[in-house]
Amino acid sequence: MTKTQTGIVVALGLVIISAGAYLAFFTPQAQAPTVTQDPAQQGKATYANATENDIVVTLPFPGAVTGKEFSVIGKARGYWFFEASFPVFLYDEAGNELAVGLGSPQPEGTEWMTTEFVNFKADIVAPQSYIGKATLVLKRDNPSGEPENDASISIPITVEY
């Protein structure tokens, strides 16, 4: 390889590394949906276009203190799933996305194409550097993108250990 070719390869490598660093640090993160909550509701689950007749989260409970890695356990009607999963997000107090997981039927292989409740589990891994209040948001999977099919439950928690 000539000096010119080596110089081009090194310059190209630096451009790729610089572009990756820029995207990693300056790309806006997805924001949590804005849900206004009465102060009396603090420490309680908040439903948007849903009720306890659609989805119930057993763990973590509202106000729980969790570790960086935890499971979300509960039951949801089959129509919350699409292709056997639905998204679960963890947001910090400012609404920045910390982690994403998938709620999947439990035990694995359970029939989810039903209107009945289906047990689910989602594993969440928060960044090791994060400690503080957070909001767990479980969203009904909505492949149509139609707003009338959106539904969610938001649960305030604290990530500590």
Residue, then its C-alpha position, 0 to 999 in steps of 0.5 A: m500500500t502506498k503512502t497516499q493509499t494509507g493516508i486515504v484509509v486513515a482519513l476515511g477511518l477518522v471520518i467514519i469515527s467522527a460521524g459515529a461519535y456525532l450521531a451517538f451524542f447529538t441525535p435527539q432521543a425519542q420523547a415520552p408521551t406527555v401525560t398530565q397527572d393530578p398530584a393526587q395520582q402520583g405514585k399510581a399507574t396512569y392509563a391512556n385510552a386503556t383501563e385495568n380491563d385491558i392491561v394489568v402490571t403486577l411488577p414493578f408496582p407504582g413507586a417501586v425502587t428497582g435495580k438497573e435490570f428488572s422484569v416487567i410482569g403482568k397480563a394484557r388482552g391479546y389485542w395488545f400484542f402484534e406478532a407476539s409482542f408489544p413495546v415497553f419503554l423506560y424514560d427519565e424525568a425529562g422524558n428521554e428514553l433510557a431503555v426499550g424492551l418487548g412484552s412477550p407472552q409467558p410462558e413462551g409459546t402461549e397463544w396471544m391471538t385472543t381477546e382474553f388476558v395473556n401473561f407477559k414479561a418484559d426485561i428492561v436494562a437501564p444504563q449503568s450510569y442512571i439513578g433516579k426517578a423514571t417512568l415505565v410506559l407499556k404501549r399497545d402495539n399499533p402496527s396501523g399507526e392509527p391514533e385511535n388504536d394507541a393505548s398505554i399504561s405509565i408507571p412511576i418508578t425509581v431506578e437505584y441499584 
